[in-house]
Amino acid sequence: RLFNRYLFDLFFFARALRRQRAALRRGAPPAAPQLRAPEEAPVEHDHRFASWTDRADAAAVASGRIDAPLPTSEIRSVILDLSAVTFMDSTGLGLMLRSFRACKQSGGGFVLLQPSAPVRTLLAAMNLDRLIPTAETITQARLALGLARNSGAPASGPDELQLTCDGDLVAARCPGIRRWLESSWAAKPDARRLVFDLSRVTFIDSSGLGLLVAARKLAAARTDGALEIRGANANVRNVIAIARMEEFLGLPATPK
């Protein structure tokens, strides 16, 4: 909930939007589309794949040439290929964010596949480049969605248990991850440090925060027990910072 409010407050901040649109109108001619080497075909049974080409602007939306790829009750994740987009304005951006928001609300994930240079420039201008995950190949995109593999097998040091998670920590996935966390921790009663590797996690919501709190309490219940979070990216850290939980979870404060 906090995440959605933060995202859309940012997006609809009027002054930034006017600056962005003015910059687009003054910008250079559309760049040529990037070409991607052939690779494995999209796996449609576990995600929806869509591709936009040429201009992703108000005219393209009005004509129906592009639309928002939305999740379904069976397929909740979307990969959107933007490698051949030569120009995007605020209308195209809004359509993309509609898909992003719908995927998050359904408990799925959303990844941009090899966004072109104009798209990357626009995302950076709107401070969305750290928010929306991108990938260079379908395999990387599926990893980001947590579809290419399940949560990693437990790894151990002499007195620690390390757990690696993939994809998003959202309401639909957290109950299963929590059961895996609790059973793995119980199976190693001598461990004192619980290490949560989030380097493959692209997004967390309030349920993901709750999972981290549960992990911290689980570790603290043992004598000298402690939780260590590793590999949290800027997006994950930002959500933790908004909730003011950096100190509680043992993360250094985010630099201002």
N, C-alpha and C positions, 0 to 999 in steps of 0.2 A: 504493500500500500504506500509506504513512504517513497519507494522507488518510482512508482507511477506518478505520484504527485510531483516529485522533483523533476522528472523528465518532462512532463507536459507544462509545468510552470516555466521551465527553461525554453521549451519550444515556442510557446505562445507569448514570450516576452516581446512586446511590440517593437521596442526600439531595435533590438537585435534582428528581428525579422525584417524590418524596413532596411537596415543596413545590408543584410544579406541579399535582398532582392535588388537593391541598387547596384551592389557589386556584380551580380549576375548580368544585369543589363549592360554594364560597362565592360564586361569581360571580353576575353579574346574569343575568336571564332571557335566553334566546337572542335574538340580534338578528334583525331581518328580513333576508332575503337581498337582496344587491345585484342590481340589474338591469343587464345590459350591452346596449348598443345592438347590433342585428344587424350582423354583418360577414361577411367571407368565410368559406366553409365550411372545416372542417378538411381537410387534404390527407392522406388516409389511406395513400397509397402510400409516403410517406417518414417518417411518424411514426404512432404510435398515439394516438388521442384518447379520453379518458375524462372523465366528469363525475360528481361527487358532489353530492347535494342533501340538505337538511335536516340531521339530526344524523349526524355521523361519529364514532360512539362504539362501546362494546363491544357494545351490543345490535344495532346496524346490522351490525357485522362478524359476530356470531354468527348472525344471520338470513340472511346472504349478500346483504343489500341493497346493500352496497358491497364491493368486493374490490380487490386491488392490480393495477393495469394493468401487466403485465409485458412486457418486450421479447421479440421472437422473433428467430430467426436472420436473417430478412429485414428486419424493422423493429425497430431497436434504440433508438429514441427515443420518449419519451412526453410528451404534454402533458396535464396533469390540471387540469380546470376545477373550481375550488372557489368560484366566485362565489356559489353558492346554499347554501353550508354555513352553518348557523346555530349549530352547536356542534361542537367537536372535543375528544375526550379523549385520554389517552395511548395507548389502543388504536388509535384512528383515526390518530394520529400515527405509531405504529409501522408500520401498514399502508402509509402514505405513504412512510415511510423504506425499507420493503422494496422498493417500486417504484424509488425513487431509487437504492438500492444496486445492484439488478439491472441498471438501465440503465448505470450507471458500469462495472460489471464486464463488460458485454457490449460496451463501447466506444461506447455511445450517450450520449444526454443526457436530462435530465429537467427540465421547467419547469412551474411552477404558473401557471395562467392566472387572473388577477384574484382572488386569494384574498380571502375576505370578512374583515371586521374581526375576528371571533373567531379565525379562523385566523392572521391576522397577529399578534394578541396572543400566541397560543400559541407561534408561531415565535420571536418576540422573547424570550419568557420562557425558552425553551430555548436561546437563542443560535444558532438555526438560520436566522435571517432573512438573515444574510450568507452562508450556506452554500448554500442552495437558491435558484436563480434564479427570479424571478417576472416576469410580463409582463402588460400590460393588454390586449393584442390578440393574436390568433393570428399576425398578421404579426410582431409583436415576439417572440413565442415562437419562431417558426421562425427568426428571425434569431439568437436566443440559442442555438439548436441548431445553427446553421451550415447550415440547410437552404434559407434564402431566397436565399443567394448563396454562392459559393465564396470562398476567401481573396482579399482585395482585390488589385487590380492594383498593381504596384510604383509608388511615387511617388518623385520625386527632387528633391534640392536640388543645389547646386553640387558638393558633395563627399560627398553621402550617398545612401543607398538606404533608403527607408522601405517597410516591408512591413506590411500590416494583416491580421490573422487574425480570423476569426469562429468562434463556437461553442467547443467544448471542445478542449483540447490533450490528447488521450488516445492510448493505444497504437494504436488502429485508424486514426487520422488522421495521426499524427506522421511516418511514413515518407514519405507524399506531400508533406506540408508541408516536410519537410527537403529533398526533391529540388527543390521549387520555390524554397526559400531558396538552395540552393547554385547553381542555374542562374541565378537572378536576380543574385546577388552576382558570379558569374563574368562575367556579361554587362556589368558595369559596373566594369572594372578600376581606374578612377581614384577610385572612392569610398573614403573612409577611415572613414566612420561608418555603421554598420549600425543602423537604427532599427527596433525591433520594436514596433508599436502593438498593445497587448493590450486596448484599451478595449472591444472586442466579445467578448472571451474571458470565459466565465463560470466555467470550472473547468479545472484542470490536475492531472494525476497524475504519477507518477514518470517516465513517458515524456515528458510535457510539460516537466518539469524537464530531462531529458536533451536535449531539443530546444533549450532556452535555453542550456544549456552548450555545445552544438555551435555555436550561433550566436555565442556569445562567443569561442570558439576560432577560428572562421572569420574573424571580424573582426580578432582579435589577430594572425592570421598575416600581415597586411599591415603595412607600416611605418606607424606612428602610427594603426593601425586600432583602433576601439573599438566596443563595443555599447552602445546606449542603449535601455532599455525604457521605453515610455510607456503611460500609461493603465491600469496594472494595478489591478484592483479589490481590495477588502479580502479577498475569498476567495482570489484568486490570490496576493496578497502574504502571506497567512497560511501557505499551503502552502510558499512560498519561505522564510519565516521559520522554519517548523518544520524544514526541511532545512538551516537555517543557511547559506543561500546568498545572502543579501542583499548582502553586501560583494563577493562574487565576481562577482555579476551587476550591480554598480554601482548598487544601489538603496539609498536611505537606510534606516537601521534603522527598523523599525516602532516607533512610540511605545508605551511600556509604560503 
